[in-house]
Amino acid sequence: MTTIESNLQGVRQRLERACAAAQRDVRGVTLLAVSKTFGPEDVAEAVAAGQRAFGENYVQEGVEKVLALRGMVSGVALEWHCIGPLQSNKTRLVATHFDWVHSVDRLKIAQRLSEQRPADMGPLQVCLQVNIDGGANKAGVTPDALGELARAVAALPGLRLRGLMSIPEPSDDPAVQRMLFRRVRELFDRLNAEGLAMDTLSMGMSDDLEAAVAEGSTLVRVGRAVFGYRPRKAPPVTSSPAP
Ligand SMILES: *Cc1c(COP(=O)(O)O)cnc(C)c1O
């Protein structure tokens, strides 16, 4: 068994245990394997082990992998999720190569993605990134501005609003992790009660997926626990400028 295959097995077991503890059906939680900084061969290895959904942070790198994998695995449909910070000049690449975007936090970006989405690809699946703990330099819409953005995004023809994504500050305390994830879920529930039909809560990573599942996550984004430590240094996931 390859390392990636056994890592994937380990993560699936963690998800099963977390779902059992939360009395949830494990089929209600999608595992997104975050392949940023890893090569196409690593992704192909994960595909061979049954993984189908992959997350990328850096648009250019992601697009290269999307194209490379087309030539490496044939007859297997992969799903590509853009989970990193989005700049206006990269929206076209995202709209034409990805299936999902988790990191929309501004209407202007959403409008560009909607306009640039090729009609024959169907709508781009979108989550709004929420800045749940108020980190000043963090990406994400504030909870106060979320409702207005969500309603505007839901109305864009090239997009389908699927849910919310959040990256709380890391904490070693599971109670703190859960409290922050719970806040995201409460925002999600409130917006749905107001008429938005969202079905995706993208929260939980290698170190806190159990807490996220306990609070209702439907999609965990897992990098290191699947692929191992990243071979080169990646910018922080929060897109905060270097100090
Ligand atoms: C890198 C990254 C992940 C995965 O993080 P790990 O701690 O390696 O599991 C998840 N979400 C986002 C947005 C990321 O940038």
The ligand as an SDF file (V2000), in Angstrom:
LIG
                    3D

 15 15  0  0  0  0  0  0  0  0999 V2000
   -4.0310   24.1030    2.9810 C   0  0  0  0  0  0  0  0  0  0  0  0
   -5.4780   24.2650    3.2190 C   0  0  0  0  0  0  0  0  0  0  0  0
   -6.2350   23.2360    3.7980 C   0  0  0  0  0  0  0  0  0  0  0  0
   -5.6240   21.9390    4.2780 C   0  0  0  0  0  0  0  0  0  0  0  0
   -4.8920   22.1670    5.4280 O   0  0  0  0  0  0  0  0  0  0  0  0
   -4.2170   20.9440    6.2320 P   0  0  0  0  0  0  0  0  0  0  0  0
   -3.9700   21.5330    7.5640 O   0  0  0  0  0  0  0  0  0  0  0  0
   -2.9970   20.5680    5.4760 O   0  0  0  0  0  0  0  0  0  0  0  0
   -5.2190   19.8400    6.2760 O   0  0  0  0  0  0  0  0  0  0  0  0
   -7.5900   23.4310    3.9250 C   0  0  0  0  0  0  0  0  0  0  0  0
   -8.2050   24.5690    3.5320 N   0  0  0  0  0  0  0  0  0  0  0  0
   -7.5120   25.5790    2.9800 C   0  0  0  0  0  0  0  0  0  0  0  0
   -8.2420   26.8070    2.5540 C   0  0  0  0  0  0  0  0  0  0  0  0
   -6.1400   25.4520    2.8190 C   0  0  0  0  0  0  0  0  0  0  0  0
   -5.4680   26.4740    2.2820 O   0  0  0  0  0  0  0  0  0  0  0  0
  1  2  1  0
  2  3  1  0
  2 14  2  0
  3  4  1  0
  3 10  2  0
  4  5  1  0
  5  6  1  0
  6  7  2  0
  6  8  1  0
  6  9  1  0
 10 11  1  0
 11 12  2  0
 12 13  1  0
 12 14  1  0
 14 15  1  0
M  END
$$$$
